[in-house]
Amino acid sequence: CQQAGRGSVRASGNFNANQDAETLYKAMKGLGTDEDSIMKLLTSRSNSQRQQIKAAYKTLHGKDLVGDLQGELGGKFETLVVALMTPPILYDVTSLRNAIKGAGTDEKVLIEILSSRTAQQIKDITAAYRQEFNKNLEEDVTGDTSGHFRRLLVILLQVRGQRSGEHRSGIYRCVGQRSTLFSAGEKKFGTDEEQFITILGNRSTEHLRRVFAAYMKLAGYEMEESIQRETSGGLRDLLLAVVKCARSVPAYFAETLYYSMSGAGTDDQTLIRVMVSRSEVDMLDIRADYRRLFAKSLHSAIQGDTSGDYRKALLLLCGGNDA
């Protein structure tokens, strides 16, 4: 259950869209752009307030705010600002569309969005995708993926869509399922990914947690270990994401952020996507999990891995240092 108000970005109390539109206009007018004003303003308003500012800007100046911002800014900072100005569901569908339509599929994006969003969000995403691109998301996903990986993605798209908010009773089924999973897993995994996929794709979070606990008792190790050992590639990444999100969405995102910054080079696309899309949802929980899992603050990781206005804006979204 997501507690309310666990985001680092909140709606501004004494909000005036016209005033904000003017502030942004002034920040871009004349010689040089006042990037600091732009980022401070946008990160201290909620996404719905940013949409109102956009409308006010259009009314006052007859111009598109996002277009003007793009004209003034550049690089990763520009990408981040445009993401902040995009309504959340539209941001998700655009990310999915870009992941599918390029050369080769960006599996990471499909996995991250489809395993972490709520049933209602998946429904909204599917509808918005059709509206925006006049295409069927499920068809696009199936046309671009294959095998068990494709099968689980489709289950996530369908089941989450249909069973919005439904909690099926089924403690008694756990025992049957854990032994099914165990025989599917350790004994003859290669032949029976189907079992894993059906059970992991079809269950409520609550139910899955009980299945994991039962599996641990029966097998003597965590479900994740079994998946790591017995599967590979996109299917492994997707199964792991589903299990991790069932355990804890903020912990899953803490880990995603950590890997976006570890190793050589930063995966800026992932860093931007997670920081923007979770800023009003559960960033405070993500920060706490980051601290717990990696013994350093998310703030210091961003600080060490990025630079310039891009870094300043990310730190504002992070919203504090849990040093």
Backbone hydrogen bonds, N-H to C=O, Kabsch-Sander energy under -0.5 kcal/mol:
donor,donor_aa,acceptor,acceptor_aa,energy
3,Q,1,C,-0.6
6,R,3,Q,-0.7
6,R,281,V,-0.7
8,S,279,S,-1.6
9,V,279,S,-2.4
15,F,13,G,-1.4
20,D,16,N,-2.4
21,A,17,A,-2.5
22,E,18,N,-2.2
23,T,19,Q,-2.4
24,L,20,D,-2.4
25,Y,21,A,-2.3
26,K,22,E,-2.8
27,A,23,T,-2.0
28,M,24,L,-1.1
28,M,25,Y,-0.7
29,K,25,Y,-1.2
34,D,27,A,-2.7
35,E,33,T,-1.5
38,I,34,D,-1.7
39,M,35,E,-2.8
40,K,36,D,-2.5
41,L,37,S,-2.3
42,L,38,I,-2.5
43,T,39,M,-2.1
44,S,40,K,-0.6
44,S,41,L,-1.1
45,R,42,L,-0.9
50,R,46,S,-2.1
51,Q,47,N,-1.8
52,Q,48,S,-1.4
53,I,49,Q,-2.2
54,K,50,R,-2.2
55,A,51,Q,-1.9
56,A,52,Q,-2.5
57,Y,53,I,-2.7
58,K,54,K,-1.9
59,T,55,A,-2.1
60,L,56,A,-2.8
61,H,57,Y,-2.8
62,G,58,K,-2.1
63,K,57,Y,-0.7
65,L,63,K,-0.7
68,D,64,D,-2.4
69,L,65,L,-2.7
70,Q,66,V,-2.6
71,G,67,G,-1.9
72,E,68,D,-1.3
73,L,69,L,-2.5
77,F,74,G,-0.6
78,E,74,G,-1.5
79,T,75,G,-1.9
80,L,76,K,-2.4
81,V,77,F,-2.3
82,V,78,E,-2.7
83,A,79,T,-2.0
84,L,80,L,-2.2
85,M,81,V,-1.5
86,T,83,A,-1.2
91,Y,87,P,-2.6
92,D,88,P,-2.3
93,V,89,I,-2.5
94,T,90,L,-2.5
95,S,91,Y,-2.3
96,L,92,D,-2.5
97,R,93,V,-2.7
98,N,94,T,-2.6
99,A,95,S,-1.8
100,I,96,L,-1.7
101,K,97,R,-2.9
102,G,98,N,-1.0
104,G,102,G,-0.6
106,D,99,A,-2.3
107,E,105,T,-1.5
109,V,106,D,-0.9
110,L,106,D,-1.3
111,I,107,E,-2.9
112,E,108,K,-2.6
113,I,109,V,-2.4
114,L,110,L,-2.4
115,S,111,I,-1.9
116,S,112,E,-1.1
117,R,113,I,-1.7
122,I,118,T,-2.4
123,K,119,A,-2.1
124,D,120,Q,-2.5
125,I,121,Q,-3.0
126,T,122,I,-2.4
127,A,123,K,-2.1
128,A,124,D,-2.9
129,Y,125,I,-2.5
130,R,126,T,-1.7
131,Q,127,A,-2.1
132,E,128,A,-3.0
133,F,129,Y,-2.5
134,N,130,R,-1.7
135,K,129,Y,-0.7
137,L,135,K,-0.6
140,D,136,N,-2.5
141,V,137,L,-2.8
142,T,138,E,-2.7
143,G,139,E,-2.4
144,D,140,D,-0.7
144,D,141,V,-0.7
145,T,141,V,-0.7
149,F,146,S,-0.6
150,R,146,S,-1.5
151,R,147,G,-2.1
152,L,148,H,-2.4
153,L,149,F,-2.0
154,V,150,R,-2.4
155,I,151,R,-2.1
156,L,152,L,-2.5
157,L,153,L,-2.2
158,Q,154,V,-2.7
159,V,155,I,-2.7
160,R,155,I,-0.6
160,R,156,L,-1.0
161,G,157,L,-0.6
162,Q,158,Q,-2.5
163,R,159,V,-3.1
164,S,161,G,-0.5
166,E,163,R,-2.5
167,H,165,G,-0.5
168,R,166,E,-0.7
173,R,170,G,-0.5
174,C,170,G,-0.8
174,C,171,I,-1.4
175,V,171,I,-0.7
176,G,172,Y,-0.7
177,Q,173,R,-2.6
178,R,174,C,-3.3
179,S,175,V,-1.9
180,T,176,G,-2.1
181,L,177,Q,-3.4
182,F,178,R,-2.6
183,S,179,S,-2.8
184,A,180,T,-2.8
185,G,181,L,-3.2
186,E,182,F,-1.1
187,K,182,F,-1.3
188,K,183,S,-1.9
189,F,185,G,-0.9
191,T,188,K,-1.0
192,D,188,K,-0.7
192,D,189,F,-2.0
195,Q,192,D,-0.9
196,F,192,D,-1.0
197,I,193,E,-2.8
198,T,194,E,-2.7
199,I,195,Q,-2.6
200,L,196,F,-2.9
201,G,197,I,-2.4
202,N,198,T,-1.5
208,L,204,S,-2.8
209,R,205,T,-2.4
210,R,206,E,-1.5
211,V,207,H,-2.2
212,F,208,L,-2.8
213,A,209,R,-2.1
214,A,210,R,-2.5
215,Y,211,V,-2.6
216,M,212,F,-2.6
217,K,213,A,-1.9
218,L,214,A,-2.2
219,A,215,Y,-3.5
220,G,215,Y,-0.5
220,G,216,M,-2.2
225,E,222,E,-0.7
226,S,222,E,-1.4
227,I,223,M,-2.3
228,Q,224,E,-2.7
229,R,225,E,-2.4
230,E,226,S,-2.6
231,T,227,I,-2.0
235,L,232,S,-0.6
236,R,232,S,-1.3
237,D,233,G,-2.1
238,L,234,G,-2.4
239,L,235,L,-2.9
240,L,236,R,-2.6
241,A,237,D,-2.1
242,V,238,L,-2.5
243,V,239,L,-2.4
244,K,240,L,-3.0
245,C,241,A,-2.8
246,A,242,V,-1.9
247,R,243,V,-1.8
248,S,244,K,-3.3
252,Y,248,S,-2.0
253,F,249,V,-2.3
254,A,250,P,-2.4
255,E,251,A,-2.2
256,T,252,Y,-2.1
257,L,253,F,-2.6
258,Y,254,A,-2.3
259,Y,255,E,-2.6
260,S,256,T,-1.4
261,M,257,L,-1.0
261,M,258,Y,-1.0
262,S,258,Y,-1.1
267,D,260,S,-3.0
268,D,266,T,-1.6
271,L,267,D,-2.3
272,I,268,D,-3.0
273,R,269,Q,-2.5
274,V,270,T,-2.7
275,M,271,L,-2.3
276,V,272,I,-2.5
277,S,273,R,-2.5
278,R,274,V,-2.0
279,S,275,M,-0.5
279,S,276,V,-0.6
281,V,278,R,-1.2
282,D,278,R,-1.3
283,M,278,R,-1.1
284,L,6,R,-2.6
285,D,6,R,-0.6
286,I,282,D,-2.5
287,R,283,M,-2.7
288,A,284,L,-1.8
289,D,285,D,-2.6
290,Y,286,I,-2.7
291,R,287,R,-2.3
292,R,288,A,-2.1
293,L,289,D,-3.0
294,F,290,Y,-2.7
295,A,291,R,-1.2
296,K,290,Y,-0.6
301,A,297,S,-1.7
302,I,298,L,-2.6
303,Q,299,H,-2.6
304,G,300,S,-2.0
305,D,301,A,-1.0
305,D,302,I,-0.6
306,T,302,I,-1.5
311,R,307,S,-1.6
312,K,308,G,-2.1
313,A,309,D,-2.7
314,L,310,Y,-2.2
315,L,311,R,-2.5
316,L,312,K,-1.8
317,L,313,A,-1.9
318,C,314,L,-2.3
319,G,315,L,-2.2
322,D,320,G,-0.6
323,A,321,N,-1.0
